[in-house]
Amino acid sequence: MRRIHVIGIGAGDPDFVTAQAVSALNDTQVFFAMDKGPRRGATDELVAVRKQICDRFITEPGYRFVELVDPPRAEAADVAGYRRVVADWHAERARIWAAAIETELGPDGVGAFLAWGDPSLYDSTLRILDKVSEYVNFEYDVIPGITAIQVLTARHRIPLNDVGEPVLITTGRQLREHGLAGSAVVMLDADCTFAQCPPQTRIWWGAYLGTPDELLYSGTVGDIGAEIVAARAEARARHGWIMDTYLLRSAD
């Protein structure tokens, strides 16, 4: 039966790749990667990093990359609409992935999807593969990776949580709608929603974590919030894309 590895490759630095991931890389014949076409943005650089990781850790040549066209995703005005749009997008992706797996892998072939960070955290690969199984038979396993959250706290040399306190992992949209209580890691925030928090709120922010272009800021929203907004805009304009995350803690 066909097999698929879903490999977490860490947050940018090839040194984050684990020994388990290296074993899976060397077991793989075909690597599948998404091509966003005219919306490429980060795609070229992120696919390049994936290829560099393969070049570095795979000992026997013969593997190949297959780039899959990523279908466009519609916009949505509210949470319910967003969920419908994402569900439709995932369904279309699943059809494309299923066709590629069936076409590019032989009956006993081994393929892989290389997930940035860890496949379990704000990554759609596992959800889509679950839908792919409706179209084609295969087995798959998941190799965990180092997340941007781990790199963020390591770079800032801080614990993720306050003593005995929980931490929420959320999105910019959710922070905007529900506000902050305690500590929260915020991902997928294109709007710098932290700027809406009280000025005494503490923030540890990072972008391009684990790469040579890494950016780090820490302080209070009142002291450095505007500086982060400006730095983020400049970096995004220069690179054409940005991946950032941040940790917030309420002042009280």
CORHU-V616123 format. One record per pair of residues at least 24 apart in sequence whose C-alpha atoms are under 6 Angstrom apart, sorted by the first residue. I is the first residue (numbers start at 1). J is the second residue. Records with the same first field share a line. If there is no record, write none. Layout:
I: J / J
//
This chain:
1: 107 / 108 / 138
2: 107 / 108 / 109 / 110 / 138
3: 110 / 138 / 139 / 140
4: 110 / 111 / 112 / 140
5: 112 / 140 / 141
6: 112 / 113 / 142
7: 114 / 115 / 143
8: 115 / 117 / 118 / 119 / 143 / 144 / 145
9: 116 / 117 / 145
10: 116 / 117 / 145 / 146 / 147
11: 116 / 117 / 147 / 148 / 210
12: 210 / 211
13: 210 / 211
26: 58
28: 110 / 111
29: 63 / 110 / 111
30: 63 / 64 / 65 / 111
31: 65 / 111 / 112
32: 65 / 66 / 67 / 113
33: 67 / 68
34: 67 / 68 / 69 / 70
35: 67 / 68 / 69 / 70
36: 70
41: 240 / 241
42: 241
90: 128
94: 128 / 131 / 132
98: 132
117: 145 / 146 / 147
118: 144 / 145 / 146 / 147
182: 249 / 250
183: 248 / 249
184: 247 / 248
185: 246 / 247
186: 245 / 246
187: 245
200: 251
201: 249 / 250 / 251
202: 248 / 249
203: 247 / 248
204: 246 / 247
205: 246
206: 244 / 245
207: 243 / 244
208: 243
//
